[in-house]
Amino acid sequence: MVTSHEAIDARADAIRAQEVAAFEARTRASKTLYDRAETSMPFGVTSSFQAGDPYPIYLAEGHGSHVVDIDGNDYIDFHNGFGSMAVGHAHPKVTEAIIKTARSGTQFATTTETAVRFAEELKRRFNLEKIRFTNSGTESTMDAVRLGRAASGKDILLKIEGSYHGHHDAVMFSVVPSLDSGDGGERPWSVPFSKGIPPDTAKYTKIVPFNDIPALEQMLTDHGDEIGAMILEPVMMNIGIVLPKPGYLEAVRELCTKHNVVLIFDEVKTGVTIAAGGATEYFGVQPDLVCLAKSIGGGIPTGAFGGRADLMDEIEHGVAALGTFNGNPLSAAAGLAALTEVLTPDGYEHLRALGTRLATGCKEVLDRHGIPAVTTDLGCKGSITFRDKPLENYRDFKEVDGSLFEAYWYWVVNRGIYQTPGKEEQWTISVQHSEADIDRSIEVLAEYCEAINK
Ligand SMILES: Cc1ncc(COP(=O)(O)O)c(C=O)c1O
């Protein structure tokens, strides 16, 4: 068994080189399409998160728990559209709803009864009083932040170091910051994630570490009269998976109430995946506003935010919350079918059982082979983090072993397991996955661990 970190990384780097060569040999059509796509799209992709090294895999089809790339390679899909496909691909119930709507009109820019029913189902799940639909997670957090600032009458937004909440400017600070910024990198600082964000606007987004109540207390004592809203993912899912420490979310709730700060849960990833009512249900802590997107749409683009009626009613008193395609018939029908016919109590039981089978199976294999890693198990979401103890915040994430992850990614993809590219992501299981899919994934991990130890 290889024991030192250096030896493990050296072995991983060698495996990576061999697996990249195998990857290139089996994805020649992807390479050809990449060369063509690059001449019309930056990075040759439709969103920069899809970029790949040496090039992305281009998919052609998805059925159930499987996807097929344009070379004809078949994969069990644990990427699942960056967590937007908890229903799995081409689910018959969702497909039927889409086809029916396509035949009777997909967009009127007026509100349909289906949209009202969709809103009612989301309200029920997340214990919300009112909802406004959007078209993406970015729009949901953008509108919720604006509403929070307007309702509290205070302009500064508080966010967590290392969290991603979409690509509007207010939340594009300290997403993946280098630690030598600010005052020597000792404490979190507002670092823009993109060029083109006016540097002056950094003063409107302050940063605190996750899972650190004393730091939050200090920030609110010092700046509580300027901070209008706090946005966080109740479980961080932009750096693998980071669970809130026991009592953390409760204390955040209490401090936000005390300082008149609107508390926004970004449940774009956790909502309708880790439980029917997302993290709000799972942890039993009620924020003022919840942001949703991804899996609520059953594979059609949609988003929503909602919460306390007295806050949401600010939309009737001067807060803009707009969108031509908000709650359009197609997304409303697909989302409603997903939530009421597919992601049912039985569906969640299936996801829970498979998630635990995968997380415990992976952990057993990693431990048996002496690979320093932890796994997390949260409904259909879970992860392997190549670090010997669980993450508590972004700074811990800096210690995750990149070599072990990268070699692992090419290894599993070359053996028919489609995973999110990047150690910051996690798996998503769909209701159409089977025990055989899970077991195959564990088997491939075991082969990888054996190769590391050779
Ligand atoms: C937690 C979180 N919030 C917001 C977003 C933005 O969602 P979208 O890509 O739909 O704009 C994402 C996307 O990955 C996310 O993970």
The ligand as an SDF file (V2000), in Angstrom:
LIG
                    3D

 16 16  0  0  0  0  0  0  0  0999 V2000
  -25.7460   27.3760   -5.1060 C   0  0  0  0  0  0  0  0  0  0  0  0
  -25.9680   27.9590   -6.4720 C   0  0  0  0  0  0  0  0  0  0  0  0
  -26.6420   29.1160   -6.5840 N   0  0  0  0  0  0  0  0  0  0  0  0
  -26.8870   29.6620   -7.7900 C   0  0  0  0  0  0  0  0  0  0  0  0
  -26.4410   29.0670   -8.9370 C   0  0  0  0  0  0  0  0  0  0  0  0
  -26.7180   29.6930  -10.2770 C   0  0  0  0  0  0  0  0  0  0  0  0
  -27.6790   28.9610  -10.9610 O   0  0  0  0  0  0  0  0  0  0  0  0
  -27.8040   29.0890  -12.5420 P   0  0  0  0  0  0  0  0  0  0  0  0
  -26.6080   28.4270  -13.1280 O   0  0  0  0  0  0  0  0  0  0  0  0
  -29.1050   28.3960  -12.8430 O   0  0  0  0  0  0  0  0  0  0  0  0
  -27.8650   30.5440  -12.8600 O   0  0  0  0  0  0  0  0  0  0  0  0
  -25.7310   27.8620   -8.8700 C   0  0  0  0  0  0  0  0  0  0  0  0
  -25.2420   27.1910  -10.0880 C   0  0  0  0  0  0  0  0  0  0  0  0
  -24.4770   26.2610  -10.0650 O   0  0  0  0  0  0  0  0  0  0  0  0
  -25.4800   27.2970   -7.5970 C   0  0  0  0  0  0  0  0  0  0  0  0
  -24.7980   26.1490   -7.4680 O   0  0  0  0  0  0  0  0  0  0  0  0
  1  2  1  0
  2  3  1  0
  2 15  2  0
  3  4  2  0
  4  5  1  0
  5  6  1  0
  5 12  2  0
  6  7  1  0
  7  8  1  0
  8  9  2  0
  8 10  1  0
  8 11  1  0
 12 13  1  0
 12 15  1  0
 13 14  2  0
 15 16  1  0
M  END
$$$$
